[in-house]
């Protein structure tokens, strides 16, 4: 995960993620997340404030997992980087948009539960750089004893 201009948002999906593939075969998913502030008025009543909408883009395995898992209305937590994109429309006017390029995302567990299932990845040249096959057995380091304590066992 990159450390530049990190942002984390929590909100609800306005629609199901849209999954597409680039000409090179990379998966990309796009969706929008909405967040409404809650405001307490002078009488002590809570009302909805303005709603902010954020466009989120995610790539490769994250895109495929998002499209398979998330649905409209789901409350999500998105961590990523701000990206600015500019273009000219058909009338020649310059347009600019700021979007979130997701590094990680998942369902919010504030008002829901989730069941996590690890996905297995096919072994390829890119799998070694991205963490390898999730389903593959991992050999213990040479000279390591089976009863050795791991960092997760320490308490």
C-alpha positions as CSV (number, residue, x, y, z in Angstrom):
1,X,0.0,0.0,0.0
2,X,1.3,3.4,-0.9
3,X,1.7,6.0,1.8
4,X,1.0,9.1,-0.4
5,X,-2.3,11.0,0.0
6,X,-4.1,8.1,1.8
7,X,-7.8,8.4,2.4
8,X,-10.3,6.2,4.2
9,X,-14.0,6.5,3.7
10,X,-17.0,4.7,5.1
11,X,-20.3,4.8,3.3
12,X,-22.9,2.9,1.3
13,X,-22.6,1.6,-2.3
14,X,-25.0,3.5,-4.6
15,X,-25.1,0.6,-7.0
16,X,-23.5,-2.8,-7.6
17,X,-19.8,-2.6,-8.6
18,X,-19.3,-2.6,-12.4
19,X,-16.6,-5.1,-13.4
20,X,-14.8,-4.7,-16.8
21,X,-11.5,-5.9,-18.2
22,X,-8.9,-3.8,-20.0
23,X,-7.5,-4.9,-23.4
24,X,-4.5,-6.4,-21.5
25,X,-6.9,-8.5,-19.4
26,X,-6.6,-6.6,-16.1
27,X,-9.9,-6.5,-14.1
28,X,-11.2,-3.1,-13.1
29,X,-14.3,-2.4,-10.9
30,X,-15.9,1.0,-10.5
31,X,-18.6,2.0,-7.9
32,X,-19.8,5.0,-6.0
33,X,-19.9,5.3,-2.3
34,X,-22.3,7.8,-0.6
35,X,-22.0,9.3,2.9
36,X,-24.5,11.5,4.6
37,X,-23.6,13.5,7.7
38,X,-26.1,13.5,10.6
39,X,-26.8,16.9,12.1
40,X,-28.4,17.7,15.5
41,X,-30.6,20.7,15.3
42,X,-31.3,23.2,18.1
43,X,-34.3,21.1,19.3
44,X,-32.0,18.1,19.7
45,X,-33.4,16.2,16.7
46,X,-31.2,14.4,14.3
47,X,-31.5,15.2,10.6
48,X,-29.6,14.2,7.4
49,X,-27.1,16.7,6.2
50,X,-25.6,16.9,2.8
51,X,-24.6,13.7,1.0
52,X,-21.1,13.3,-0.5
53,X,-20.5,10.9,-3.3
54,X,-17.1,9.3,-4.1
55,X,-16.2,7.3,-7.2
56,X,-14.0,4.4,-6.3
57,X,-11.8,2.4,-8.8
58,X,-10.1,-0.9,-7.9
59,X,-7.9,-3.2,-10.0
60,X,-7.1,-6.9,-10.5
61,X,-8.0,-9.3,-7.7
62,X,-9.5,-6.6,-5.6
63,X,-11.8,-5.6,-8.4
64,X,-13.0,-9.2,-9.0
65,X,-13.5,-9.8,-5.3
66,X,-15.4,-6.5,-4.9
67,X,-17.7,-7.3,-7.8
68,X,-18.4,-10.8,-6.5
69,X,-18.9,-9.7,-2.9
70,X,-20.4,-6.2,-2.7
71,X,-23.9,-5.1,-3.6
72,X,-25.9,-1.9,-3.7
73,X,-26.6,-0.6,-0.3
74,X,-23.7,-2.4,1.4
75,X,-21.8,-0.3,4.0
76,X,-18.1,-0.4,3.1
77,X,-14.8,0.8,4.3
78,X,-12.5,1.9,1.5
79,X,-8.8,2.8,1.9
80,X,-7.0,4.2,-1.1
81,X,-5.3,7.1,-2.8
82,X,-6.8,10.2,-4.4
83,X,-6.3,10.4,-8.2
84,X,-7.1,13.4,-10.4
85,X,-8.1,12.7,-14.0
86,X,-8.6,15.3,-16.7
87,X,-10.1,15.1,-20.2
88,X,-11.9,17.2,-22.8
89,X,-15.5,16.5,-23.6
90,X,-17.0,16.6,-27.1
91,X,-17.6,20.4,-26.9
92,X,-13.9,20.9,-26.1
93,X,-14.4,21.8,-22.5
94,X,-11.8,20.6,-20.0
95,X,-13.2,18.4,-17.3
96,X,-11.5,17.2,-14.1
97,X,-12.6,14.6,-11.5
98,X,-11.0,13.4,-8.3
99,X,-11.5,9.7,-7.6
100,X,-10.3,7.1,-5.1
101,X,-8.1,4.4,-6.3
102,X,-8.7,1.6,-3.7
103,X,-5.8,-0.2,-2.1
104,X,-8.1,-2.2,0.2
105,X,-11.8,-2.4,0.9
106,X,-14.3,-4.5,2.7
107,X,-17.7,-4.6,4.4
108,X,-18.3,-2.4,7.4
109,X,-19.0,-4.6,10.5
110,X,-20.6,-1.8,12.5
111,X,-24.2,-3.0,11.7
112,X,-23.6,-6.2,9.9
113,X,-21.6,-9.5,10.0
114,X,-19.5,-11.0,7.2
115,X,-18.0,-14.3,6.4
116,X,-14.5,-14.2,4.9
117,X,-13.4,-16.8,2.3
118,X,-9.8,-16.7,1.0
119,X,-9.7,-16.9,-2.8
120,X,-7.1,-19.2,-4.4
121,X,-5.0,-17.7,-7.2
122,X,-3.7,-19.7,-10.2
123,X,0.1,-19.8,-10.2
124,X,1.6,-17.5,-12.8
125,X,4.6,-15.3,-13.2
126,X,2.7,-12.4,-11.5
127,X,1.5,-14.5,-8.6
128,X,5.0,-14.6,-7.0
129,X,5.1,-10.8,-6.9
130,X,1.6,-10.5,-5.5
131,X,1.9,-13.0,-2.7
132,X,1.6,-16.2,-4.6
133,X,-1.2,-18.8,-4.5
134,X,-3.3,-18.4,-1.4
135,X,-4.3,-22.1,-1.5
136,X,-0.7,-23.5,-1.8
137,X,1.0,-25.2,1.0
138,X,3.9,-23.3,2.5
139,X,7.0,-25.2,3.6
140,X,8.6,-24.4,6.9
141,X,12.0,-22.7,6.7
142,X,15.0,-25.0,6.8
143,X,16.0,-25.7,10.4
144,X,12.8,-24.6,11.9
145,X,11.3,-26.8,14.5
146,X,7.5,-27.6,14.3
147,X,7.0,-26.5,17.9
148,X,8.6,-23.1,17.4
149,X,6.4,-20.2,18.5
150,X,5.3,-17.9,15.7
151,X,4.6,-14.1,16.2
152,X,0.8,-14.9,16.1
153,X,1.2,-17.4,19.0
154,X,2.9,-15.0,21.3
155,X,0.6,-13.5,23.8
